[in-house]
Every structure is written in C-alpha cells, then in structure tokens.
Amino acid sequence: MKNDLEHDVNEWLRFVEMDIVVDWCKEQIKTCRS
C-alpha cells in the first residue's frame, strides 16, 4: 500500500512539474515575441 501511494505521489509531482514547465515556456515565448 505504501508503495502505491509513493508511486501516485511521484506521478503527481512529475505532472505538476510538467505543468510548471509548460507555463514557464509559454511565458518565455510571450516575452520573446514582444
């Protein structure tokens, strides 16, 4: 059970990091274009 939870947390963290990176990239693109 603990292992499952750990796995879920890791997946969630990876997803959140990806989301942050995507947002960051969008910001970079905006500043580059203007």
PDB file of N, CA, C and O in Angstrom:
ATOM      1  N   MET A   1       0.841  -1.202   0.000  1.00  0.00           N
ATOM      2  CA  MET A   1       0.000   0.000   0.000  1.00  0.00           C
ATOM      3  C   MET A   1       0.884   1.263   0.000  1.00  0.00           C
ATOM      4  O   MET A   1       0.672   2.179  -0.795  1.00  0.00           O
ATOM      5  N   LYS A   2       1.850   1.293   0.879  1.00  0.00           N
ATOM      6  CA  LYS A   2       2.724   2.464   0.950  1.00  0.00           C
ATOM      7  C   LYS A   2       3.404   2.716  -0.402  1.00  0.00           C
ATOM      8  O   LYS A   2       3.560   3.855  -0.842  1.00  0.00           O
ATOM      9  N   ASN A   3       3.795   1.628  -1.030  1.00  0.00           N
ATOM     10  CA  ASN A   3       4.460   1.738  -2.320  1.00  0.00           C
ATOM     11  C   ASN A   3       3.543   2.376  -3.361  1.00  0.00           C
ATOM     12  O   ASN A   3       3.971   3.209  -4.160  1.00  0.00           O
ATOM     13  N   ASP A   4       2.295   1.975  -3.336  1.00  0.00           N
ATOM     14  CA  ASP A   4       1.312   2.527  -4.274  1.00  0.00           C
ATOM     15  C   ASP A   4       1.171   4.032  -4.084  1.00  0.00           C
ATOM     16  O   ASP A   4       1.152   4.804  -5.042  1.00  0.00           O
ATOM     17  N   LEU A   5       1.074   4.415  -2.837  1.00  0.00           N
ATOM     18  CA  LEU A   5       0.909   5.828  -2.524  1.00  0.00           C
ATOM     19  C   LEU A   5       2.132   6.613  -2.999  1.00  0.00           C
ATOM     20  O   LEU A   5       2.010   7.691  -3.581  1.00  0.00           O
ATOM     21  N   GLU A   6       3.289   6.059  -2.744  1.00  0.00           N
ATOM     22  CA  GLU A   6       4.527   6.711  -3.161  1.00  0.00           C
ATOM     23  C   GLU A   6       4.543   6.893  -4.678  1.00  0.00           C
ATOM     24  O   GLU A   6       4.927   7.943  -5.193  1.00  0.00           O
ATOM     25  N   HIS A   7       4.125   5.865  -5.363  1.00  0.00           N
ATOM     26  CA  HIS A   7       4.088   5.913  -6.826  1.00  0.00           C
ATOM     27  C   HIS A   7       3.142   7.014  -7.297  1.00  0.00           C
ATOM     28  O   HIS A   7       3.474   7.782  -8.200  1.00  0.00           O
ATOM     29  N   ASP A   8       1.970   7.087  -6.683  1.00  0.00           N
ATOM     30  CA  ASP A   8       0.992   8.116  -7.048  1.00  0.00           C
ATOM     31  C   ASP A   8       1.564   9.514  -6.824  1.00  0.00           C
ATOM     32  O   ASP A   8       1.404  10.409  -7.653  1.00  0.00           O
ATOM     33  N   VAL A   9       2.225   9.676  -5.699  1.00  0.00           N
ATOM     34  CA  VAL A   9       2.803  10.986  -5.382  1.00  0.00           C
ATOM     35  C   VAL A   9       3.864  11.352  -6.414  1.00  0.00           C
ATOM     36  O   VAL A   9       3.925  12.493  -6.872  1.00  0.00           O
ATOM     37  N   ASN A  10       4.687  10.393  -6.772  1.00  0.00           N
ATOM     38  CA  ASN A  10       5.733  10.658  -7.766  1.00  0.00           C
ATOM     39  C   ASN A  10       5.126  11.030  -9.111  1.00  0.00           C
ATOM     40  O   ASN A  10       5.600  11.944  -9.786  1.00  0.00           O
ATOM     41  N   GLU A  11       4.083  10.320  -9.492  1.00  0.00           N
ATOM     42  CA  GLU A  11       3.414  10.620 -10.766  1.00  0.00           C
ATOM     43  C   GLU A  11       2.840  12.030 -10.719  1.00  0.00           C
ATOM     44  O   GLU A  11       2.959  12.802 -11.670  1.00  0.00           O
ATOM     45  N   TRP A  12       2.215  12.345  -9.588  1.00  0.00           N
ATOM     46  CA  TRP A  12       1.582  13.649  -9.433  1.00  0.00           C
ATOM     47  C   TRP A  12       2.633  14.758  -9.483  1.00  0.00           C
ATOM     48  O   TRP A  12       2.430  15.789 -10.125  1.00  0.00           O
ATOM     49  N   LEU A  13       3.752  14.537  -8.804  1.00  0.00           N
ATOM     50  CA  LEU A  13       4.818  15.542  -8.806  1.00  0.00           C
ATOM     51  C   LEU A  13       5.356  15.754 -10.210  1.00  0.00           C
ATOM     52  O   LEU A  13       5.621  16.883 -10.621  1.00  0.00           O
ATOM     53  N   ARG A  14       5.515  14.667 -10.935  1.00  0.00           N
ATOM     54  CA  ARG A  14       6.025  14.770 -12.300  1.00  0.00           C
ATOM     55  C   ARG A  14       5.043  15.590 -13.139  1.00  0.00           C
ATOM     56  O   ARG A  14       5.449  16.434 -13.938  1.00  0.00           O
ATOM     57  N   PHE A  15       3.770  15.335 -12.950  1.00  0.00           N
ATOM     58  CA  PHE A  15       2.741  16.044 -13.694  1.00  0.00           C
ATOM     59  C   PHE A  15       2.765  17.533 -13.348  1.00  0.00           C
ATOM     60  O   PHE A  15       2.689  18.387 -14.232  1.00  0.00           O
ATOM     61  N   VAL A  16       2.871  17.829 -12.069  1.00  0.00           N
ATOM     62  CA  VAL A  16       2.904  19.223 -11.626  1.00  0.00           C
ATOM     63  C   VAL A  16       4.132  19.930 -12.194  1.00  0.00           C
ATOM     64  O   VAL A  16       4.040  21.062 -12.669  1.00  0.00           O
ATOM     65  N   GLU A  17       5.276  19.262 -12.142  1.00  0.00           N
ATOM     66  CA  GLU A  17       6.498  19.861 -12.684  1.00  0.00           C
ATOM     67  C   GLU A  17       6.330  20.164 -14.165  1.00  0.00           C
ATOM     68  O   GLU A  17       6.744  21.218 -14.648  1.00  0.00           O
ATOM     69  N   MET A  18       5.722  19.233 -14.871  1.00  0.00           N
ATOM     70  CA  MET A  18       5.492  19.410 -16.296  1.00  0.00           C
ATOM     71  C   MET A  18       4.620  20.640 -16.532  1.00  0.00           C
ATOM     72  O   MET A  18       4.873  21.439 -17.435  1.00  0.00           O
ATOM     73  N   ASP A  19       3.595  20.773 -15.705  1.00  0.00           N
ATOM     74  CA  ASP A  19       2.672  21.894 -15.812  1.00  0.00           C
ATOM     75  C   ASP A  19       3.414  23.213 -15.600  1.00  0.00           C
ATOM     76  O   ASP A  19       3.202  24.182 -16.329  1.00  0.00           O
ATOM     77  N   ILE A  20       4.272  23.234 -14.606  1.00  0.00           N
ATOM     78  CA  ILE A  20       5.044  24.438 -14.308  1.00  0.00           C
ATOM     79  C   ILE A  20       5.963  24.767 -15.485  1.00  0.00           C
ATOM     80  O   ILE A  20       6.090  25.927 -15.878  1.00  0.00           O
ATOM     81  N   VAL A  21       6.590  23.754 -16.032  1.00  0.00           N
ATOM     82  CA  VAL A  21       7.498  23.954 -17.164  1.00  0.00           C
ATOM     83  C   VAL A  21       6.734  24.482 -18.376  1.00  0.00           C
ATOM     84  O   VAL A  21       7.215  25.368 -19.083  1.00  0.00           O
ATOM     85  N   VAL A  22       5.561  23.942 -18.606  1.00  0.00           N
ATOM     86  CA  VAL A  22       4.744  24.392 -19.740  1.00  0.00           C
ATOM     87  C   VAL A  22       4.378  25.864 -19.553  1.00  0.00           C
ATOM     88  O   VAL A  22       4.477  26.658 -20.489  1.00  0.00           O
ATOM     89  N   ASP A  23       3.956  26.223 -18.343  1.00  0.00           N
ATOM     90  CA  ASP A  23       3.611  27.619 -18.061  1.00  0.00           C
ATOM     91  C   ASP A  23       4.827  28.515 -18.274  1.00  0.00           C
ATOM     92  O   ASP A  23       4.729  29.596 -18.854  1.00  0.00           O
ATOM     93  N   TRP A  24       5.963  28.045 -17.799  1.00  0.00           N
ATOM     94  CA  TRP A  24       7.200  28.819 -17.918  1.00  0.00           C
ATOM     95  C   TRP A  24       7.540  29.029 -19.391  1.00  0.00           C
ATOM     96  O   TRP A  24       7.913  30.129 -19.797  1.00  0.00           O
ATOM     97  N   CYS A  25       7.411  27.979 -20.180  1.00  0.00           N
ATOM     98  CA  CYS A  25       7.701  28.065 -21.616  1.00  0.00           C
ATOM     99  C   CYS A  25       6.780  29.072 -22.287  1.00  0.00           C
ATOM    100  O   CYS A  25       7.215  29.862 -23.125  1.00  0.00           O
ATOM    101  N   LYS A  26       5.513  29.041 -21.918  1.00  0.00           N
ATOM    102  CA  LYS A  26       4.560  29.980 -22.513  1.00  0.00           C
ATOM    103  C   LYS A  26       4.969  31.412 -22.202  1.00  0.00           C
ATOM    104  O   LYS A  26       4.889  32.291 -23.059  1.00  0.00           O
ATOM    105  N   GLU A  27       5.404  31.636 -20.977  1.00  0.00           N
ATOM    106  CA  GLU A  27       5.847  32.977 -20.584  1.00  0.00           C
ATOM    107  C   GLU A  27       7.069  33.388 -21.400  1.00  0.00           C
ATOM    108  O   GLU A  27       7.160  34.526 -21.860  1.00  0.00           O
ATOM    109  N   GLN A  28       7.989  32.475 -21.573  1.00  0.00           N
ATOM    110  CA  GLN A  28       9.203  32.762 -22.342  1.00  0.00           C
ATOM    111  C   GLN A  28       8.844  33.132 -23.780  1.00  0.00           C
ATOM    112  O   GLN A  28       9.398  34.074 -24.346  1.00  0.00           O
ATOM    113  N   ILE A  29       7.927  32.392 -24.350  1.00  0.00           N
ATOM    114  CA  ILE A  29       7.501  32.646 -25.732  1.00  0.00           C
ATOM    115  C   ILE A  29       6.871  34.035 -25.825  1.00  0.00           C
ATOM    116  O   ILE A  29       7.129  34.774 -26.775  1.00  0.00           O
ATOM    117  N   LYS A  30       6.055  34.383 -24.849  1.00  0.00           N
ATOM    118  CA  LYS A  30       5.410  35.696 -24.849  1.00  0.00           C
ATOM    119  C   LYS A  30       6.461  36.799 -24.820  1.00  0.00           C
ATOM    120  O   LYS A  30       6.385  37.753 -25.594  1.00  0.00           O
ATOM    121  N   THR A  31       7.438  36.670 -23.934  1.00  0.00           N
ATOM    122  CA  THR A  31       8.452  37.719 -23.807  1.00  0.00           C
ATOM    123  C   THR A  31       9.335  37.768 -25.041  1.00  0.00           C
ATOM    124  O   THR A  31       9.815  38.840 -25.412  1.00  0.00           O
ATOM    125  N   CYS A  32       9.555  36.655 -25.671  1.00  0.00           N
ATOM    126  CA  CYS A  32      10.387  36.621 -26.882  1.00  0.00           C
ATOM    127  C   CYS A  32       9.688  37.342 -28.031  1.00  0.00           C
ATOM    128  O   CYS A  32      10.328  38.067 -28.793  1.00  0.00           O
ATOM    129  N   ARG A  33       8.398  37.145 -28.154  1.00  0.00           N
ATOM    130  CA  ARG A  33       7.661  37.704 -29.285  1.00  0.00           C
ATOM    131  C   ARG A  33       7.455  39.204 -29.162  1.00  0.00           C
ATOM    132  O   ARG A  33       7.420  39.910 -30.169  1.00  0.00           O
ATOM    133  N   SER A  34       7.319  39.698 -27.936  1.00  0.00           N
ATOM    134  CA  SER A  34       7.013  41.112 -27.778  1.00  0.00           C
ATOM    135  C   SER A  34       8.255  42.002 -27.854  1.00  0.00           C
ATOM    136  O   SER A  34       8.148  43.223 -27.737  1.00  0.00           O
TER     137      SER A  34
END
